[in-house]
Amino acid sequence: LIIASENIDEVIAIIKASKRQDDARQALTARFGLSDEQTAAIVAMRLGQLTGLEQEKLHNAYQEIMARIEELNLILNDDHVCRELIKSELIEVRDKYGDERMTDIDYTAGDFNAEDFYSDDDMVITISHMGYIKRTPLTEFRAQNRGGVGARGSVTRDEDFIEHIYTASMHNTMLFFTDRGLVYKMKVYELPEGAKNTKGRALQNLLNIEPGDKVRAYIACKQLDDAEFTGSHYLVFATRRGIIKKTSLSEYSRVLAKGKKAIIIREDDALIGVELTDDNSDILLAARQGKAIRFSTKSLRAMGRVSSGVRGMRVADDNEVVGMITMEPESTNTVMVISENGFGKRTPLDAYTPHNRGGQGMKTINVTERTGQLVGFLSVNDEEDLMIINRSGITLRIRVADIKEAGRVTQGVRLINLDRRGDVIASVCAVPTDPDDQAETVDGEELNDPVVEEPDVDGNEADDEVDMEESNE
């Protein structure tokens, strides 16, 4: 419009000489190098815009447009200016609309119960060694004829494997215990659902676990809301320094989403295991230097949730408890012990004489420089496999039935050859036998070197409880 007003005589002549508006636009484009939008605006221009006042308005509008363009370019090209603009606009929105929320979202209002939305179907819960968990309908695991090859149950990473398998219904509860003595609770229907050939989700993404803490033990409670069941069952805790505690399961029936203190753990200590018992079992604790102690759960008095426990096994400063087992006296399971240099054996439970808690224990494996110290202590049966993981990342799966039984004071047989110098066994666990995997057969040499058995040492229960009494949270 400014170009047209400054060349008005020539523009009028071009328009008058044109037969149609299209001809006028084409002529204006050829003469002044204008776009279609500009020529259309000139052709539609009113005569009133030819006055000096209107021309001044056009020049002022042009200057404003050019200034706005310069301002927008500055915002696009200068990050600091852009952020300051965003900040000022957000503050303006806050000041204008930042009043109190007018409504509340309350999931506990009325008689709402999340369980009402889920049928109480049976589920298979799987937890991998690296902490991936999922629930799968039991109906996906169809029955097969005897002698079948089975079905692949889960897909995991190459260095991962299924470590725990539980069967529970959708309304049952899972308890998760961490190294620092906290407990978390989730209903089965809250666990991520996945097909049997998926790996699930990481527990760290499901629980409000503190940084640096890690889930150490899992308990599947089918009747956590049953007062008769929780009142007659107990959780037994064990720590690295040999502290043990028995607490009624009813103490853990109510757990908040942020977790709850399950046991008081000292700064130089850590939780190693939690077991559910009906108080008719025996407890076995094993220490790294090769001794184990057996005593009845009845010898432990029940303590409150916020307590540290009592001494279960006496260990020196350079020693620590590496495993806990709870077994019924008539159990047909055997005790599996594995040393860090790859030696192991199975021993009948009867080989471990019951004693008072708090003692140093009796020899469970003959620890030598060749065998290395004890790293694995667990209860196994012939329907399970033994998973062995080295520090170098190598994983070996062995059929428990292929490991022969040996005496309590022997060194056992070689379970795995550690090819790398300095490599040792880092972790062991028992898992259900997987028909799809060809487990390794153990046919190594048996090492039954003569050993002079040390006398058993029983502890003094009264002395051990002096500094282990219950404390308030």
N, C-alpha and C positions, 0 to 999 in steps of 0.2 A: 504493500500500500504506500509506503514511503517513496519507493521507486516510481510508482504511478503518479503520485502527487507532484513529484519534482519534474516529471516529463509529461505533464497532463495534456499539453497540446498534441504531442506526437501520439500519445495513447488514444486520444479521442479520434484522431484522424485514422488510425489503424482500425478502430472499432467501426467507424462509419463506413470505411471502405470494404468491410467484410460483410458477406451475404448471410452467414450463419455464425452462431457463437463459437462453434468448433473452429471455423476459419479464423476468427478473432484470437482465440487462444493460441492456435498454431503460429500466427503472425507475431504475437507478443513473445512467445517462447523463442522464436528465431531472432527477434530484435534485441531482447534484453537477457536472454539466457535463463528464463524463469522455469519453475516446475509447473506441473499441471495444477497443483493446489494453489500456487501463487497466481497463475493466470486466471483461474476460476474466481479467486477473490477480487481481482482487478475488474473483471467483467461485471461482477455483482456489486461493485462499489457504488455507494450512494453519492450523489452530487454534493450533499451537505458536508462530506468529508474533505471537500476541496477548500474549505475556509481555513484561514490561518490558525484559528484556535484548535480545530480538529487535527491539523498537521502537527501542532505542538504536542497534542496528546499522543499522536502516533510515535513521535520521537521519544517521549517520556516512557511509553510502554516498551519501546525497543531497548532503552537503557536498562529498564528493570529486568527484562528477559535476559539480557547479556550478563547482568550482575548475578542473577539466579543460576545461570549456567556455570559461572565461575565458582559460585559457592558449592554447587553440587559436585563439580570436579575436585574441589579441595577435599570434600568429605570422602570421595571415592579414592583419592590418591594418598591421603594422610590418615594413617591408622589411629593416631592419637585423637585427632579431631573427630573421627567416626565414633570412637568409644565414648568420648565425652558427650557427644550428641545422644547416643543410646542411653547413657547414664541419666542425662537431664530429662529425657522423655519418660524413662521409667519412674523417676522421682515424681514427675508430674502426674503420672497415672496413679502412683501410690498415694499422693496427697489428695487426689480427687476421689479415688475409689477404695482407699485403704481402711474401710470400716470393719467392725467385727463380723465374723461369719454369722449369718442369719439362721443356718440350719446345722444340725448334727447328724452324723452317720453312726448309728449304734447297731452293731451286729448282735448284741445280746438283748436287744429289746424284746419284750414279750416272751413267748415260749419257743423261740427259735433254737433249734438243735441241728447242728450240721450233720449228725449221724442219720437224721431222717431223710437226707438226700442220697444216701448210699445204701444199697442192699448189703446185707452181711454175708457177702460171698467169700469163699475161701481163696486165699492168695498165696503165692510163693514169693518170699522176699529174698533177694540176693544182694550181697555186699561184697565188692571186690577188695583185693589187697590194697589198692590205692584209694579206696574210699568212695567208690561209685555205688549207688544204691538204686533199686527200683522194685516195683511190685508187678507181678504178672499173674493173671487169673490161672488158677489151678487147672481149669479146663483146657488150657493150651498144652498142657503136658499129658497127652493122651496115653492110656495104658497100652503096653506092648506085651506080646507073648514072651514067655521065658526064653532066654537065649538070644534075644534081639540085640542090636548094636546101639540102641538108645537114640536120643536126639540131641543136637547141639543146644545147650541151655542158654548161652550168652556169648556175645561178642565183646571182647576186651582188647585193650592195647597189647602189643607183643609182650611187654614186660609185666602185664597185669594178669590176674586170674581171680576166679570166684573163690572167696575165702569163707564166707558164712552163707548158709541157706536156712531159712526159717519158713515154716508154714503157719499162717495165721489168717484170721478172718478180717474183713474190712473194719470192724469196730474194735479190734484189739489195739494194743499200745506197744510201741517200741521205746525203750530207754537207751540213751546214749551217754556214756561216761567218758570224761576227758582226763588227760594226764594231770591236770591241776585239781582234780576232784570235783568237777561240776557235772551235773546231770541235766540232760535235755530230754524232752518227751515229744513224740509225734504219734498221732493216730495213723494206722495203716493206710486209711484213705487219703491222708495228707502226703504220703510218699508219692514220688513220680511214677506214673504207670508206663510200662514199656513192654514191647513184645519180648519173647524169650531170647531173641537173637540181637537185642540191643544192650548197650552197656549201662544205661541209666544216667543219673546226674550226680555230681560231686556233693558229698555231705556238707562241705564247707559253704556251699551256696544255699543250703536248706536250713541250717541252724545258725543262730547268732553266737558263733564260737569266737572267743577272744583271740586276737592276733598272737601267734606263737603257740597256741594250744592245739591239741589234736585228739580226736576220738580214739580211745584205747579199748573200750569194751562195749558190747551190745547185749541187751537182754530183751527178749520177746515175751511180753506178759499178756497172756490170753484172758486173764481175769483180774485186771488191775482195779476194776470197779466192784469186785466181789469182796466184801469185808471179811468173810470167812476164809477165803483163799489168802488174801494179803496178810491176815493176822496169823496164819500158820506157816508162812514162808518167809525166808530171810534172804537178804543180799549180803554176801561175804566179800569184803574188799581186801586187797593185798598191795603193799607198796615195795619199792626197791630196798628199803632199809629194814624189811622184815616186819613191818607193822601190819596188823590184821584187825579187822573190825566186822562185827555181825550186827546188822540193823534190820528191824522188821520191814517187810516190803510195804506195809501201810504208810510208812514215813515218806514214800515217794509217789503216792497216788495223785498228789497235786503238784505239778511242776509248771512254772511260768515259761513263756516263750523265750525269755532272756536267760533261762537256765536257773539252776538252784544248787546250792552247796550240798554235795552228797557226802563228803568226808573232808576233814581238815588235813591238808597236806603240808608238811614242813618245807621250808625253802630248799633244803638239800635232798628232797625226796620226790617221788613221782609214783602215780598209780600204775600198776602193771596188770591188774586183772580184777574182774568182778564176776561172781558166780551166784546163781539162784539155787537155793537149797530149801528142802522141807525140814531141815535140822536133823535128818537121819543119815547124814553123810560123813565121810572123813575128809579132812583137808590135808593136802600134801604141798609143801613149799620146798623149792629147790634153789640153791645158791650157785653162783658162778664157779666157785672153787670145788664143786663136785659133791656137796652134801645135801641131803633132803631130810625133812621131818614130817611125821604123820601124826595127826591128832584129830579127835572127834569135834564136830561142830558144837556138840552139847557142852564141851569144855569152855566155850566162849559165852560170856553173858551178853545179852542183847544190849546195845548201846544206842543213844540217840543219833539222829542224822548229823547234827553239827558236833561231831567229836572226832578225835584222831585215832582212836583204837588202842590196842594193847600189843605188846611184843609177841609175834607169832614165831619168829626164828631169830636167833642171835647171829649177827653177821659182823665181821670186822670192818674197819674203815675201807680196806682195799678189796672188799667183797660186796656182793649185792644179790638180792633175790631176783631170779630170772623167770620164774614161772610158778603158777598155782593151779592145782587140780582139786576138784571135789568129786569124789567117787563113793558110791554106796559100797559097804563092805562086801556084799555078795556080787558085785559087778564083775562081768567077764572081760571087761576092758583091761588092757595092759598099760604099763607106764613106759612111755617112750622118752629116752634121753638122747640128746645129740650134742657133740662137742664141736668147737669152732673149726677144728681141722678136718671135719668130715667123718668122724666116727660116731656110731650110734648103736642102740640096741633096744629091745623090748624086755620088760621085766614084769612078772606077775605082781599084783598088789600085795599078796601075802608076804612077799620078800621084805616089805617095809613094816617094821614092828611099830605099833602105836605107842606114843610117848606123850608126856606133858608138853604143852606148847612152851615156847620161849627158850628151847635148847638149841645147841649147835647142829643137831641132826646126826644122821648116819650116812655113810658113803653111798652114793647112788651111781657113781661112775668113777673109775680110777683115772683121775686127771694126771696126765704126764705131759712132758714137753712135746711128745709126739701127737697126743690127742688134742691138746689145747683145752681151754676151759669150757664149762658147760654154757650152751646158748639156747637150748631148746628143752622143754619139759612139759609133756602133755599126755593126755589120756587118749588112747587110740583103740580101734577095733579092726577086724579083717575087712570090713566093708568100706574102708577109707584109704585115701592116698596121702602120702607125705610130700608137702611142697617145701623145697629147700631153695633159698635165695642167697647167693653170694654177694659180697660187697662189690664185686666187679660187675654185677648185674645178671649173671648167669642163673637160670632157674632150672631146677631138676624136679621131676615128679616120680615118686617111687611108690609102688604098692606096699601098703603096710603088711599084708599077708606074706610078702616075700622077704621080710626082715625077720630073722630067727630070734627066738627068745634067748636071753643069756642071764647069767647071774648078776646080782646087784653090784658086786664089787669088781666086775670085769670092765674092760675097755670097749667091748662090743666089736662090731665089724666096720669096715670102711664103707660108708654110704656114697661118697662122692670123691672123685679125684680132683683136687684143686691144682689146676695146671699153672696158674700164674703165681709167681713168687710173692709171698705176703698176702695172698688172698685168703679170706676166712669166710665162714658161714655167717650171714648177717641176721637171717630170720628163718623160722620154720613154723609150719602150721599143718593141721590135719584138715583135709577137705573130702567131700564125698567122692567116691570113685566115679570117674568119667569114662564110660565105655568107648567114647570116640578117641581118647588119647591112649597111646601105647606107653604105659608106665615102664620105667626102667626096673629090671630085675637085679636084686643085690646078691652077688655071689662072691663078695670080697672075703679076705682072710679074717678069721676070727682071732681076736687078741685077748687071751685069757691069762695074762701075766699074774703070777701069785701076788696077792696083796695082803698085808697085815692089817686086819680090820681094827679101826680105832674104836674105843668104847663109846657107847652112846652117852650123850650128855643131856640130861633133862634140865629145863629151866625152872626158876622159882617164880611162879605166877604172881605171888604177892609183891615181890620186889619189882617186877617188870611193870606193874601198873601204877607205880608211884607218880611218874610224870606223863602218863598217857590217859589220865581221866578225862571225862567229857568237859568241853569248854563251851562257853556261850559264844554265839556268832557275833 
